[in-house]
C-alpha cells in the first residue's frame, strides 16, 4: 500500500505538460497526432481513413503490419498508407483562427 501512495504523490507533484490528457496520451505519438487533428483538422476523415486502411482490411493491408503512417509537416497534418493512399487532414479554416 505504501508504494502505491508514494507513486500517487509523485504523479501529483509533476507539472502539467503542454498536451491535455493522461500521461500515457502525452507519451504516445498517435494520441498526440489525434489530439492535433481533433483541434485543427478533420477527425471524421481520419477515422474513415483508419477504418479503410486498417491491418487486415483487404489484401493490400497485411494482417500483421500497421500500414498507416501519421505525418506532421509544418502546418500540414496528413495520414498515409503503404498501399499508396494519403489524405490531407488539415482544416485550414481552423488554422486561420490560431
Number of C-alpha atoms within 10 A of each C-alpha: 5 6 7 8 9 10 10 10 10 9 11 9 8 8 7 12 10 7 13 11 13 10 12 9 15 16 11 10 12 13 14 16 17 19 18 17 20 15 13 22 23 19 18 12 15 18 12 11 18 16 11 12 22 19 18 15 12 11 9 15 19 15 13 8 11 14 19 19 12 15 16 12 8 6 11 16 21 19 20 18 19 15 12 8 11 16 14 15 20 19 18 13 10 12 13 8 7 6
